Amino acid sequence: MSLLCIGTLAYDTIETPTDRRERSLGGSATYFCVASASFAKPRLVGVVGTDFADEDRQLLIDKQVDVEGLEVAEGETFTWGGRYEADWNTRHTLFTNLNVFEHFDPKVPDSYKDSRFVFLANAHPAIQLKALLQVEKPEFVVADTMNLWIDIALDDLKALLQNIDGLILNDEEARMLTGEANLILAAKAVLTMGPKYVILKKGEHGAFLMSENVHFSLPAFPVTQVVDPTGAGDSFAGGFMGEIARAGNIEPGTLRRAMVAGTATASFCVQGFSLEDIGSRTDAQIEARIQQLLEIVTV
Ligand code: AMP
C-alpha cells in the first residue's frame, strides 16, 4: 500500500568517540526511505541543492524509492553536524544549516496524493503540516520531531499534533515536550495533545508503543559494534511504517509486528557510518534479523 515520506536530505558531519566523517549522506527522509524500501515502495517529498551528488540520488533510485517529489533548488543541500559521547546516547548538535530547506515549499505530486500511509520525518513542523494537507485521504499519519523544533517552533508543532495519528520521539524529546520525567507519564501526556498513538524510543534500551488500547514494549536488538547511531530513529520509523504499509492496516497485531520490523531495521543502521550498512542489506537479511529478534523476546 502507498507510503509517502516528507523530510530532509542532508550532508552530515559526524564525530564519534573514535572517528569523524564529513559530508556523508544523511537526512531524515533519506534514512526513512532506504529503511522502508524493504517493506514498501516509498514516495519521497524533499529538496536538495545543486550540490547533491548523482550517486546519492542513484542510491535512492536503486532502492526503488519514488523520487518524483524530490525537488532540486538553487543553493546548497541541508547540512547538519553531530557529535556522540562515549555512551552513544548523548548527542550534541554541532551545527544545522537549513540552506535550501529554509524556503522549501513542499509540493506533493498529483501521483502521490492518494497515499494512504504518511510519515512526516523530522523537519520544520509547518513544512510537515503543509505537505500533509496536500494528501487527499491519508489513513494513518505518523510524525517525528526533534529538540530543535520543540525549542523554536512549538506552536507549529502543537498545530501539527492536532492533525496526525501517531508521534515518534525519543526519551529526551518526550521529556522536553511534556515536562514529565517519567516516560510512561510523558507518553500519556503526548496522548492528550492530539495523537492517538505514541512511540517512544529509548536508544539502546528499545522502544514502546502506547495508545488507549495497545501498550507494547521491545528491547533494542543487541548490536555489539555501534559505529554511528545517526539515522537510527528514522530507520526505525522506516521499518515501522514500511511494515504497516505492507500490511495495509493498523490492527494491534500489525502495530506489534511493525515495532519488531522497526527495531530490526534500525539495528543495521547503527552498524555503519551514514547509509553504508543499512543501504547494502537485502530483504532476506532484514527478515532474518526480525526472526532473531523474535527469538530473543519470545518466551
Ligand atoms: P536521527 O539520528 O534518526 O535523529 O536522524 C539524524 C538525521 O536527521 C541526520 O542525517 C540529519 O541530517 C537529520 N537532521 C538533523 N537535524 C535535523 C533537523 N533539525 N530537521 C530535520 N532533519 C534533521
Residues whose N, C-alpha, C, O or C-beta is under 5 A from the ligand:
A	BS01	AMP	T8 A10 D12 G26 G27 S28 W80 N122 A123 M146 L148 P229 T230 G231 A232 G233 D234
